Each structure stands twice: as structure tokens, then as C-alpha cells.
Amino acid sequence: INITNNTINTNQEYTVILNNTSNTLVKGNILYASEKEGDNSVFNNDSSNTVIDNAPDEDIILTDENYDQYFDENSRIIKETPFINVILGSDLYNKDLTFIQKTNMTNPDKYTIYNSTITFTDNSNYVNSNYVDNLVIKNINKDYAFVLNGSTTINNTEIYNGTVFSSAMSFIYNVTILITEQSSSLLI
């Protein structure tokens, strides 16, 4: 049996279960399970099976210049996959970001997001559906830095003049909110 070049998205623990099968090839698929993705989402109990080169979609390296390639006129992410990995690749100016799926957003090079609101609308029942790490947000004319309508973890993030609003279970660690205007706060 060969399982190749498919996209599988499930709320189950595994995307593919190789149980009581041998010499099966699972290769080159885009795989999303409830808590696992890619090769890790395949249950395999036979060493004669081959599970290789399965992954989620490619990472998005988001820059100010390519923003319109990934977000529509309403600031919603265009890519409709169940999980998305966003790496900040430049400073962003006046760009709101609305994610409709489980999202991992990181900023390894410490770029700054100016005058933006980041919204997570993933309403799934997964704990820690969204993960944010190492962001710097500097707002002048925005009330909210984050609107969390899905379970979210925010880690090692600096917010200048902005509120974090959460209507879902969220975990906030090592976040610095620097208040230079009266509108900055954490609303949970």
C-alpha cells in the first residue's frame, strides 16, 4: 500500500493508523491531526512500514512587503489550512493580522510590529491552539495588541500601548506591557 501526495486533516489523534499492515509507504503528504502533524501524526507499529517526508504546509515568513500575499482586504489570513506556522521576517507597519486556524507565530530576529492588532479566532476545543513567542508590538492608535478568541499561549512578548483581550482560556508568560497611555491593560 502506498499513501502519497494527500492532504489529511482530522480531529483524531492520528491521521493514518498503520495497524496490522506491513511494507506500507506513507510519503509526501500534508498531515494534520488534533495534536500532531507530519510524520508524527502517523501511528506505525511495524518497522517494515516507511513513514517519510510528511509535513504540514510550508512556513510563512511574513514581511511588510509580502503581507498582501497572505492576508485579504479584511486582514484575515488567506491560507485555509488547519495549522499555520508564521515567522516574522521584517518589521510590520499598520498591518492587522487575523488568524482563523491554529497558529504558531514566532519572531526569532526581534522585529517590531507597529500599530497592529493580532486576532486569533480559532474556537476549537484544543488547549493551546495558538502560540506566540518573542513578539514586540508598539501601538499608537490601536486599542488592542491581541484579541484572543481561541486558546492561546503568549510567551516572551513586549507590548507598548495596547490591551490583551481574551475570551478563551489563555496562558500568558513573560509578557511585558509598557503603559505610556491609559488604554493599556490585560482584560481576561
N, C-alpha and C positions, 0 to 999 in steps of 0.2 A: 504494500500500500504506500502511495506517495501522497502527501498533503503539501502542496506547494502553491505559492502565489495567491493566497487567500487573505481576506481580512475577516477576523473573527472578533466580535465584541460580545461579552457576556457578563452578567452579574454573578455568575457562578465562581467557585474557587479556581477552576482551571478552564482554559479554552479548549484543550484537547486532552483526552484521557487515553493513554496507551496502556490498556489493561488487558492481559491475556492476548497480546499480539507481539509478533517479533518481525524483525527486518523491515520496520516501517521507517520511512523518511518524512520528517516534518522540517521543511526548509523554505526560507524566503517569504514567510507570512508576516502580516501585521496582526499582532495578537494582544488583546486586552481582556483581562479577567478582573474580578472585583478588586483584588489587592495585588495582582501580579501582571506582568506584561512580558512580551517577547518570549524567549526560551524558558524563562522562569514560570510561565503560565501553563506549561505542558507537564502533565503528570506522566512519568515514564518509569515503569518498574521492570524493564527488560533491557539489559546492556546491548543487545543486538539492534535496538532501535537507534536511529540517529536524529537528534534534535539540534539544528544548527541554523544560524543566521536569521532567526525570527526576532523581530524588533517592533517597537512602536514606531510611529511615523518619525521622521527626522526632527531634530530640534529646530526651533525658530530662534534665530539670532536677530533680535529686534533692534532696529536703529531708527533714528528720526527720519532718515531718508527712505526706508522701506516700510514704514508704518502702514501706508495705504495699500500695500500688497497683502497685508494680513488682517486689516480692520476695515469695516464698512463705514458708510457715512454716519451711522449711529454709534460708532466706536465699539461695535461688537466684533469679536473675533470671527473671521470668515471660515476658518478651518473647522469643520464639524467632525472631529474625532472625539472619542470618549476621554482621551487624556492628551494633554499637550505640555511640552516642556519648552519654556521660554527663557532665553538667556539674553539679558540686556547687553547690547553691543555698542551703545553710544548714549550720550545724554538725550533725553526726550523733552520736547518743549510743547506745552499746550496740547497734549495728547491724552484723552481719556482712554481707558482700557477696560473692556467688559468681556469677561470670560464666561462661557456657558457650559464648560466641561471641567472635569478635574484638571487642575493646573499646578505645575511646578514652575515657579518664577525665581530665577537667581540673577545675581549681579556680581560676578567674580572680580570685575575690574573697577568696582565702586563708581559707576556712572551715576548721574543725578537725573531724577525725573522732576521737571518743573511744571507747576500749575496743572496737575493731573489728579484724577480720581480713578482708582483701581477698584473694579467691582467684580465680585465672584457671585455668580447666580446658580452654581451647581447645587441643586437641592437634593442630591442623593442622600442616602442614609449612612454613607461611609464616614467614619471618623477620620479627620484629617484629609478630607478630599483635596484641599488646596494647600500648597506650601509656598511660602515666600521667604527668601533669605537674602540679607545683605543689601536691602534697598535704601536709597536716600531719596526722600520726597520733600521738595521745597515748594510750598504753595503760597501764593499771594492772594489770588482771587477765587479760591476753591474752598468750600466748607468742609469737604470730606477728602481725606487721603485714601481711605479704604471704606468700601461698603461690602460687608461680608454677609451674604445671604446663603452661604454654604459653609460647612465646617471647614475652618481654615486655621493653619498654624502660621504665625508671623514670627520670624526669628531675626535677631541682629539687624534691626531696621531703625533708621533715623527719620523722624517726621518733623518738619518745620512748618508750623501753622497749618494744622489740619486735624480733623477728628477721625477716629476709627469707630465706625458704627457696625455693630454686629447683631443680627437677628438669628444667629445659629451658634452652635457650640464651636467655640474658637479657643485657641491656645496662643498666648502672646508672651514671647520670651525675649529678653534683652532688647526691648524696644525703647528708644528714647524719643519722647515727644517734647520738642522745644517750643515753648509758647512765647511768641512775641506779639500775638494778638489775642483778644479774649475768646476767640472762637475755637481754640484748640482744646481737645479733650478726648477721652475714651468713653464711648457710650456702648454699654453692653446690656 
